[in-house]
Amino acid sequence: MPHSGHLDDAVWPELASRVSTVVVPVGSLEQHGPHLPLDTDTAIADAVSRALPHMLVAPPIAYGASGEHEGFPGTVSLGAEALEAVLVEYGRSACRWADRVLFVNGHGGNGPALVKAVALLRYEARDVAWVPCAVPGADAHAGRTETSLLLHLSPGRVRLSRAEVGNTEPVARLMPRLREGGMVAVSANGVLGDPTGATAAEGAQIFGVLVHTVTKALARWEPGPDGRLRWEPGADGRLR
């Protein structure tokens, strides 16, 4: 058996020879407005990971650092320190049988933990890196971008009739209040952006850009100082 497919479906003799790369989706369980499921970030990271060609994909790490969303029921956050520890121990263990580990991150709040964890793992001479599920021009949270992606990936899980416009101010302007009081301080419905115009067709296009970009970054395998694979999307979201 080639070293591709899903890690949770494998048996150990199929992995007895050294695995080149294991891909690990990293997500969150947090509110995504009144219309998207709590595991939206995990679902996107998992779908992108599974679409990468010829990769061995692990089950997702489905909880992240989501403290800013804890003003809404359903959110469960590990916190940055605990997530960092999980990522470090995961990388140490997986690198016993895999040459490389790539964390595919679906939640922006996980970024600081990923940077610290990957930096330590690389200092320990383990070939670990990470990439974000991000496209140019995307809105911040539970808006048109994520809603379109979920309409493409899991349309039956989107409560589109409940979609509402959230706070559409630039995120940079919101950050002081967001840091101080969490998401509930800047958006009563938990949405940053406007999901009402989202479509599955747009989601398919966004997803294609994500998969293309991550595939190219993976093939290049050039981790930067923050451990993130070289990531140079052009105006259309594709690598230059």
Contacts in CASP RR format, 6 or more apart in sequence:
PFRMAT RR
TARGET T0000
AUTHOR 0000-0000-0000
METHOD contacts of the structure
MODEL  1
MPHSGHLDDAVWPELASRVSTVVVPVGSLEQHGPHLPLDTDTAIADAVSR
ALPHMLVAPPIAYGASGEHEGFPGTVSLGAEALEAVLVEYGRSACRWADR
VLFVNGHGGNGPALVKAVALLRYEARDVAWVPCAVPGADAHAGRTETSLL
LHLSPGRVRLSRAEVGNTEPVARLMPRLREGGMVAVSANGVLGDPTGATA
AEGAQIFGVLVHTVTKALARWEPGPDGRLRWEPGADGRLR
1 10 0 8 1.000
1 14 0 8 1.000
2 54 0 8 1.000
3 15 0 8 1.000
3 17 0 8 1.000
3 19 0 8 1.000
3 20 0 8 1.000
3 56 0 8 1.000
4 54 0 8 1.000
4 55 0 8 1.000
4 56 0 8 1.000
5 55 0 8 1.000
5 56 0 8 1.000
5 57 0 8 1.000
6 50 0 8 1.000
6 56 0 8 1.000
6 57 0 8 1.000
6 59 0 8 1.000
7 22 0 8 1.000
7 56 0 8 1.000
7 57 0 8 1.000
7 58 0 8 1.000
7 59 0 8 1.000
8 58 0 8 1.000
8 59 0 8 1.000
10 56 0 8 1.000
15 56 0 8 1.000
15 97 0 8 1.000
18 97 0 8 1.000
18 98 0 8 1.000
18 99 0 8 1.000
19 56 0 8 1.000
19 97 0 8 1.000
19 98 0 8 1.000
19 99 0 8 1.000
20 98 0 8 1.000
20 99 0 8 1.000
20 100 0 8 1.000
21 55 0 8 1.000
21 56 0 8 1.000
21 98 0 8 1.000
21 99 0 8 1.000
21 100 0 8 1.000
21 101 0 8 1.000
21 102 0 8 1.000
21 218 0 8 1.000
22 55 0 8 1.000
22 56 0 8 1.000
22 57 0 8 1.000
22 58 0 8 1.000
22 94 0 8 1.000
22 98 0 8 1.000
22 100 0 8 1.000
22 101 0 8 1.000
22 102 0 8 1.000
23 49 0 8 1.000
23 52 0 8 1.000
23 55 0 8 1.000
23 56 0 8 1.000
23 57 0 8 1.000
23 58 0 8 1.000
23 102 0 8 1.000
23 104 0 8 1.000
24 49 0 8 1.000
24 57 0 8 1.000
24 58 0 8 1.000
24 60 0 8 1.000
24 61 0 8 1.000
24 90 0 8 1.000
24 94 0 8 1.000
24 101 0 8 1.000
24 102 0 8 1.000
24 103 0 8 1.000
24 104 0 8 1.000
25 42 0 8 1.000
25 45 0 8 1.000
25 46 0 8 1.000
25 48 0 8 1.000
25 49 0 8 1.000
25 57 0 8 1.000
25 58 0 8 1.000
25 60 0 8 1.000
25 61 0 8 1.000
25 103 0 8 1.000
25 104 0 8 1.000
25 106 0 8 1.000
26 45 0 8 1.000
26 60 0 8 1.000
26 61 0 8 1.000
26 64 0 8 1.000
26 87 0 8 1.000
26 103 0 8 1.000
26 104 0 8 1.000
26 105 0 8 1.000
26 106 0 8 1.000
26 107 0 8 1.000
26 110 0 8 1.000
26 114 0 8 1.000
26 130 0 8 1.000
27 39 0 8 1.000
27 41 0 8 1.000
27 42 0 8 1.000
27 45 0 8 1.000
27 60 0 8 1.000
27 61 0 8 1.000
27 62 0 8 1.000
27 63 0 8 1.000
27 64 0 8 1.000
27 105 0 8 1.000
27 106 0 8 1.000
27 107 0 8 1.000
27 110 0 8 1.000
28 39 0 8 1.000
28 41 0 8 1.000
28 42 0 8 1.000
28 62 0 8 1.000
28 63 0 8 1.000
28 64 0 8 1.000
28 65 0 8 1.000
28 66 0 8 1.000
28 77 0 8 1.000
28 106 0 8 1.000
28 107 0 8 1.000
28 109 0 8 1.000
28 110 0 8 1.000
29 38 0 8 1.000
29 39 0 8 1.000
29 42 0 8 1.000
29 62 0 8 1.000
29 63 0 8 1.000
29 64 0 8 1.000
29 66 0 8 1.000
29 74 0 8 1.000
29 75 0 8 1.000
29 76 0 8 1.000
30 38 0 8 1.000
30 41 0 8 1.000
30 66 0 8 1.000
30 67 0 8 1.000
30 69 0 8 1.000
30 72 0 8 1.000
30 74 0 8 1.000
30 75 0 8 1.000
30 76 0 8 1.000
30 77 0 8 1.000
30 107 0 8 1.000
31 38 0 8 1.000
31 69 0 8 1.000
31 71 0 8 1.000
31 72 0 8 1.000
31 73 0 8 1.000
31 74 0 8 1.000
31 75 0 8 1.000
31 142 0 8 1.000
31 183 0 8 1.000
31 190 0 8 1.000
32 38 0 8 1.000
32 40 0 8 1.000
32 41 0 8 1.000
32 141 0 8 1.000
32 142 0 8 1.000
32 146 0 8 1.000
32 190 0 8 1.000
33 72 0 8 1.000
33 142 0 8 1.000
33 164 0 8 1.000
33 189 0 8 1.000
33 190 0 8 1.000
33 191 0 8 1.000
34 159 0 8 1.000
34 162 0 8 1.000
34 163 0 8 1.000
34 164 0 8 1.000
34 189 0 8 1.000
34 191 0 8 1.000
35 142 0 8 1.000
35 147 0 8 1.000
35 158 0 8 1.000
35 159 0 8 1.000
35 160 0 8 1.000
35 161 0 8 1.000
35 162 0 8 1.000
35 163 0 8 1.000
35 164 0 8 1.000
35 195 0 8 1.000
36 142 0 8 1.000
36 146 0 8 1.000
36 147 0 8 1.000
36 150 0 8 1.000
36 157 0 8 1.000
36 158 0 8 1.000
36 159 0 8 1.000
36 195 0 8 1.000
37 43 0 8 1.000
37 150 0 8 1.000
37 154 0 8 1.000
37 157 0 8 1.000
37 158 0 8 1.000
38 74 0 8 1.000
38 75 0 8 1.000
39 62 0 8 1.000
40 142 0 8 1.000
40 146 0 8 1.000
40 150 0 8 1.000
41 106 0 8 1.000
41 107 0 8 1.000
41 108 0 8 1.000
41 133 0 8 1.000
42 60 0 8 1.000
42 62 0 8 1.000
42 106 0 8 1.000
43 150 0 8 1.000
43 153 0 8 1.000
43 154 0 8 1.000
43 157 0 8 1.000
44 106 0 8 1.000
44 133 0 8 1.000
44 146 0 8 1.000
44 149 0 8 1.000
44 150 0 8 1.000
44 153 0 8 1.000
44 210 0 8 1.000
45 60 0 8 1.000
45 104 0 8 1.000
45 105 0 8 1.000
45 106 0 8 1.000
45 107 0 8 1.000
45 133 0 8 1.000
46 57 0 8 1.000
46 60 0 8 1.000
47 153 0 8 1.000
47 207 0 8 1.000
48 104 0 8 1.000
48 133 0 8 1.000
48 207 0 8 1.000
48 210 0 8 1.000
48 211 0 8 1.000
48 214 0 8 1.000
49 55 0 8 1.000
49 57 0 8 1.000
49 60 0 8 1.000
49 104 0 8 1.000
50 57 0 8 1.000
51 207 0 8 1.000
51 211 0 8 1.000
52 211 0 8 1.000
52 214 0 8 1.000
52 215 0 8 1.000
52 218 0 8 1.000
53 215 0 8 1.000
55 218 0 8 1.000
56 98 0 8 1.000
58 94 0 8 1.000
61 83 0 8 1.000
61 86 0 8 1.000
61 87 0 8 1.000
61 90 0 8 1.000
63 76 0 8 1.000
63 77 0 8 1.000
63 78 0 8 1.000
63 83 0 8 1.000
64 77 0 8 1.000
64 78 0 8 1.000
64 79 0 8 1.000
64 83 0 8 1.000
64 107 0 8 1.000
64 109 0 8 1.000
64 110 0 8 1.000
64 113 0 8 1.000
65 77 0 8 1.000
65 78 0 8 1.000
65 79 0 8 1.000
65 80 0 8 1.000
65 83 0 8 1.000
65 107 0 8 1.000
65 109 0 8 1.000
65 110 0 8 1.000
65 111 0 8 1.000
65 112 0 8 1.000
65 113 0 8 1.000
66 75 0 8 1.000
66 76 0 8 1.000
66 77 0 8 1.000
66 79 0 8 1.000
66 107 0 8 1.000
66 109 0 8 1.000
67 75 0 8 1.000
67 77 0 8 1.000
67 79 0 8 1.000
67 182 0 8 1.000
68 109 0 8 1.000
68 178 0 8 1.000
68 179 0 8 1.000
68 181 0 8 1.000
68 182 0 8 1.000
68 183 0 8 1.000
69 75 0 8 1.000
69 77 0 8 1.000
69 182 0 8 1.000
69 183 0 8 1.000
69 190 0 8 1.000
70 77 0 8 1.000
70 182 0 8 1.000
71 182 0 8 1.000
71 183 0 8 1.000
71 184 0 8 1.000
72 183 0 8 1.000
72 184 0 8 1.000
72 190 0 8 1.000
78 86 0 8 1.000
79 113 0 8 1.000
80 109 0 8 1.000
80 112 0 8 1.000
80 113 0 8 1.000
81 113 0 8 1.000
83 110 0 8 1.000
83 113 0 8 1.000
83 117 0 8 1.000
84 113 0 8 1.000
84 116 0 8 1.000
84 117 0 8 1.000
85 117 0 8 1.000
87 103 0 8 1.000
87 113 0 8 1.000
87 114 0 8 1.000
87 117 0 8 1.000
87 118 0 8 1.000
87 121 0 8 1.000
88 117 0 8 1.000
88 120 0 8 1.000
88 121 0 8 1.000
90 101 0 8 1.000
91 101 0 8 1.000
91 121 0 8 1.000
91 126 0 8 1.000
91 128 0 8 1.000
92 121 0 8 1.000
92 124 0 8 1.000
92 126 0 8 1.000
94 101 0 8 1.000
95 101 0 8 1.000
95 121 0 8 1.000
95 126 0 8 1.000
95 127 0 8 1.000
95 128 0 8 1.000
99 127 0 8 1.000
100 127 0 8 1.000
100 128 0 8 1.000
100 129 0 8 1.000
100 221 0 8 1.000
101 121 0 8 1.000
101 126 0 8 1.000
101 127 0 8 1.000
101 128 0 8 1.000
101 129 0 8 1.000
102 128 0 8 1.000
102 129 0 8 1.000
102 130 0 8 1.000
102 131 0 8 1.000
102 218 0 8 1.000
102 229 0 8 1.000
103 114 0 8 1.000
103 118 0 8 1.000
103 128 0 8 1.000
103 129 0 8 1.000
103 130 0 8 1.000
103 131 0 8 1.000
104 130 0 8 1.000
104 131 0 8 1.000
104 133 0 8 1.000
104 214 0 8 1.000
105 111 0 8 1.000
105 114 0 8 1.000
105 130 0 8 1.000
105 131 0 8 1.000
105 132 0 8 1.000
105 133 0 8 1.000
106 132 0 8 1.000
106 133 0 8 1.000
108 132 0 8 1.000
111 132 0 8 1.000
114 130 0 8 1.000
114 228 0 8 1.000
115 226 0 8 1.000
115 227 0 8 1.000
115 228 0 8 1.000
118 128 0 8 1.000
118 129 0 8 1.000
118 130 0 8 1.000
118 223 0 8 1.000
118 226 0 8 1.000
118 227 0 8 1.000
118 228 0 8 1.000
119 226 0 8 1.000
119 227 0 8 1.000
121 128 0 8 1.000
122 128 0 8 1.000
122 129 0 8 1.000
122 223 0 8 1.000
122 227 0 8 1.000
128 227 0 8 1.000
129 221 0 8 1.000
129 223 0 8 1.000
129 227 0 8 1.000
129 228 0 8 1.000
129 229 0 8 1.000
130 227 0 8 1.000
130 228 0 8 1.000
130 229 0 8 1.000
131 214 0 8 1.000
131 217 0 8 1.000
131 218 0 8 1.000
131 228 0 8 1.000
131 229 0 8 1.000
131 231 0 8 1.000
132 228 0 8 1.000
132 231 0 8 1.000
133 210 0 8 1.000
133 214 0 8 1.000
134 210 0 8 1.000
135 145 0 8 1.000
135 206 0 8 1.000
135 209 0 8 1.000
135 210 0 8 1.000
135 213 0 8 1.000
135 233 0 8 1.000
135 237 0 8 1.000
136 233 0 8 1.000
136 234 0 8 1.000
136 235 0 8 1.000
136 237 0 8 1.000
137 145 0 8 1.000
138 145 0 8 1.000
138 206 0 8 1.000
139 145 0 8 1.000
139 146 0 8 1.000
139 192 0 8 1.000
139 193 0 8 1.000
139 194 0 8 1.000
140 171 0 8 1.000
140 192 0 8 1.000
140 193 0 8 1.000
141 183 0 8 1.000
141 187 0 8 1.000
141 190 0 8 1.000
141 191 0 8 1.000
141 192 0 8 1.000
141 193 0 8 1.000
142 190 0 8 1.000
142 191 0 8 1.000
142 192 0 8 1.000
142 193 0 8 1.000
142 195 0 8 1.000
143 166 0 8 1.000
143 191 0 8 1.000
143 192 0 8 1.000
143 193 0 8 1.000
143 194 0 8 1.000
143 195 0 8 1.000
143 198 0 8 1.000
144 193 0 8 1.000
144 194 0 8 1.000
144 195 0 8 1.000
144 196 0 8 1.000
144 197 0 8 1.000
144 198 0 8 1.000
144 202 0 8 1.000
145 206 0 8 1.000
146 195 0 8 1.000
147 158 0 8 1.000
147 160 0 8 1.000
147 163 0 8 1.000
147 195 0 8 1.000
147 197 0 8 1.000
147 198 0 8 1.000
148 198 0 8 1.000
148 199 0 8 1.000
148 200 0 8 1.000
148 202 0 8 1.000
148 203 0 8 1.000
148 206 0 8 1.000
149 203 0 8 1.000
149 206 0 8 1.000
149 207 0 8 1.000
150 157 0 8 1.000
150 158 0 8 1.000
151 158 0 8 1.000
151 160 0 8 1.000
151 198 0 8 1.000
151 199 0 8 1.000
151 200 0 8 1.000
151 203 0 8 1.000
152 200 0 8 1.000
152 201 0 8 1.000
152 202 0 8 1.000
152 203 0 8 1.000
152 204 0 8 1.000
152 206 0 8 1.000
152 207 0 8 1.000
153 207 0 8 1.000
155 200 0 8 1.000
160 198 0 8 1.000
163 195 0 8 1.000
163 196 0 8 1.000
163 198 0 8 1.000
164 189 0 8 1.000
164 191 0 8 1.000
164 195 0 8 1.000
164 196 0 8 1.000
165 191 0 8 1.000
165 193 0 8 1.000
165 194 0 8 1.000
165 195 0 8 1.000
165 196 0 8 1.000
166 187 0 8 1.000
166 189 0 8 1.000
166 190 0 8 1.000
166 191 0 8 1.000
166 192 0 8 1.000
166 193 0 8 1.000
166 194 0 8 1.000
167 174 0 8 1.000
167 186 0 8 1.000
167 187 0 8 1.000
167 191 0 8 1.000
167 192 0 8 1.000
167 193 0 8 1.000
168 192 0 8 1.000
168 193 0 8 1.000
168 194 0 8 1.000
169 186 0 8 1.000
171 192 0 8 1.000
174 186 0 8 1.000
174 192 0 8 1.000
177 185 0 8 1.000
177 186 0 8 1.000
178 185 0 8 1.000
178 186 0 8 1.000
183 190 0 8 1.000
183 192 0 8 1.000
184 190 0 8 1.000
186 192 0 8 1.000
209 233 0 8 1.000
209 236 0 8 1.000
209 237 0 8 1.000
209 238 0 8 1.000
212 238 0 8 1.000
212 239 0 8 1.000
213 231 0 8 1.000
213 233 0 8 1.000
213 237 0 8 1.000
213 238 0 8 1.000
213 239 0 8 1.000
216 238 0 8 1.000
216 239 0 8 1.000
217 229 0 8 1.000
217 230 0 8 1.000
217 231 0 8 1.000
217 239 0 8 1.000
218 229 0 8 1.000
220 229 0 8 1.000
220 230 0 8 1.000
221 229 0 8 1.000
222 229 0 8 1.000
222 230 0 8 1.000
223 229 0 8 1.000
223 230 0 8 1.000
224 230 0 8 1.000
231 239 0 8 1.000
232 239 0 8 1.000
232 240 0 8 1.000
233 239 0 8 1.000
233 240 0 8 1.000
234 240 0 8 1.000
END
